[in-house]
């Protein structure tokens, strides 16, 4: 009989990646497309007289009631997956400041588009 098999652990407790590079790249692209689709659907149904919650000199930085609803949809349906992708990319040494900045609290559609673009950019860096 042989000794029980111990799980292989890397130095400092890091484990081996669970997803292949192509799988992670494809998943990041899919999540990016889903976020872009959410933004385009929500922009298409934006009311004309939407109440402004936080004004800004640049229109794309304003926060409205419609943006708050979009943010709630993101937090409920997308944030956990995007956060998991961020962790998997970070384990491979790939980071994105815009993704880190807007991951937990995107304020409006522009922030969600930034998240989508950051995922695509990280996926392209994985190909190298």
N, C-alpha and C positions, 0 to 999 in steps of 0.2 A: 504494500500500500504506500501511496505517496502522501506527502503532507498536503493539507488543504491549500488550495490556491488562493493567494492573497491578491487583492486588486493592485494593479500597478499604479503608483502615484508618481507624478513628476516632482521635482524639487519644489519646496515651498507649498506643497499641497495642491498644486494645479493638476487638473486631470486633462486627459486628451480630449480634443474637440470631438463632439458627437456628430457633427454634420460635415459632409464633404464640401470642398470649396465650390464645386458647381451647384450643389444643392443650396448652399447659403446664398450664393450669387443669385440664383433663380428666385429664391424666397424673398430676398431683398427687392428684387425687381417687381415681383408680384405685389408686395406690400406698398411699394412706391406707386404703382399703377392704381391700387385700391385707394390710397390717400388722395391722389390726383383726381380720381373719379368722385370721391366724396366732396372735394372742394368744388368741382365743376357742377355737380348736382345741387349743392347748397347755394352756389352763386346764381344758378338758373332760377331758383325759387325765392331769391332774396326780395323782400317787400320794398316798394319804392320809398315809403316813409318810415324806414327803420329808425328806431330811437338810438341816438348815439350815447353810449355809456362813458367812453373815454375818448376825448377829442385829441386830434393830432394835426399838425400842419400838413403832413402827407396823408392823402386819403387812404392809402393802403395800410397805414398804421392805426387807423381808427378802430375802435371796438364798439360793436352794436349789439342789440339784443339777439339778433340773428346769429352773430358770431358766438355768443355765449351758448346758444343751442348747439351750434356746430361743434364747439369745444366739448360739450357733454357727450355728443355722439362719438367723438374721437376718444375721449377718456374711457367710455364704456366698451367700445368695439375694437380699438386699434392700439391703445397705449401699451398694453401688456405684450403684444406681439412685437411692436417696435422696440420696446425695452429689451426683450429677449434677443432680438437681432443686434442691438447695440452691444450687449454683453458678449455675444459670440464674435462680433467683429473686434471688440476690445481684447478678447483672449488671443486673437491673432495679430494684435498690435496695430489695428486700424481704428483710428478715432476721428471724430468730426466735431468741431466746436459748435457749429450751428445745430447739429443733432442734440448734443449735450444741453445746449441752451434752451431749446424749445420742446424737448421731449416731454417733460412733466406738465408744462403749462403753456401750450400755444394759445395766443390771444385771439387770432383771427385767421382768415383763409390764407393770408400771406405767410404766416408762420407755418401752417400746414403744408403749403407749397415748398417752403424751405426744408421741412422734414423730408418730403418726398424727394427733392433734389439731392439732399444729403445721403439718403439711402442709395440712390442711383450712383452717386459719386463713390461711395464706399464699396459698392458692388464692382465698379470698374477698377478700383484699386486692388481688389482681390484677384483680378485676372492677371495682374502683373507678376 
